[in-house]
């Protein structure tokens, strides 16, 4: 068996053959945030300033994520009927299938920073259009623009994170990004309820304002990374997603991640249906959302630091199986205690998997195609959520809740196991990219 020598440096064990690559990579990275700060969670110390800027901007952005959760109530206040509401919600879901694909291409062609600004300013404008829209079809068009422009931002932001850190730290960078999403969402849940009671126009003002504030942060604090000749789009790859379509390993991983994301998305779609059918009030679902937010925000930094010692794919698969189990336990719950147990289980799974899938996919991407790889990953997330809203709800209402919960358990665990089976191929591919 081939022996691998190791060297110790600054408290880390590092393979000698990676030393040259890591030293070279440091030349292109921003200076790290001070690692001695006692207020910085250990899992996130040493990350460069660009990562923390995106983290702060994400919190600001998610603090204003208010219109979508209360959209049904806003439409009802405008006299929109139940059937007409489905058109607006369908358009909102469809935008999540357009934005990531466009954002990935733009991030590679015109740059990460301009793409983020286009998405943020476009979303703010769409918020105003939705509030002023005179009819259902104009509301649907505005909703489509909101989700399409909003989901344009994530591929560019994810590509910028991949540009800023080496593969060793990408999982932590993406986990920090997810932590910011959860912090902002948790606060927005409380803020949105208060503002809605004062007037729906406040939701739109805060939502659009947060987008513009994030755009200001991007303008002032972020710089477009310098791209070498090897980082520029190759002529043979064209301008589209052919570079991803020719990557067999990426094509294997995307559906597997999509199944896992579909199962997770059921927590937003099918859980409130189950709570309603148990005869419990909407406040119970709100309490479950609060349980999830508190667990994720409190545990994420510690879990990320502790789990860093284990292989990423093994951790990701275990966490995905835990999410599938927690979602399936929803089918056994009929009380507040039962739903709390299920939420705790899948929330722990969410904490475990944070940042890994995005980091794994980023490590597969050539430098010149990081935007499109992240666009493909974000598009898979949009498809999963759209599938949960359509196929998931249909299965729940026609086949019965039991069929949906069993499907979630079997599909989620099977996808997690298959992902783990690809571990050797992924590690071999990543090692090859590092050597190159």
Secondary structure by P-SEA (a helix, b strand, c coil): cbbbbbbbcccccccccaaaaaaaaaaaccccccccccccccccccccaaaaaaaaaaaaaaaacccccaaaaaaaaacccaaaaaaaaaaaaaaaacaaaaaaaaaaaccaaaaaaaaaaaaaaaaaaaaacccaaaaaaaaaaaaaaaaaaaaaaaaaaaaccccccaaaaaaaaaaaaaaaaaaaaaaaaaaaaacaaaaaaaaaaaaaaaaaaaaccccccccccccccccccccccccccccaaaaaaaaaaaaaaaaaaccccaaaaaaaaacccaaaaaaaaaaaaaaaaacaaaaaaaaccccaaaaaaaaaaaaaaaaaaccccccaaaaaaaaaaaaaaaaaacaaaaaaaaaacccccaaaaaaaaaaaaaaaaaaaacaaaaaaacccaaaaaaaaaaaaaaaaaaaaaaaaaaaaaaaaaaac
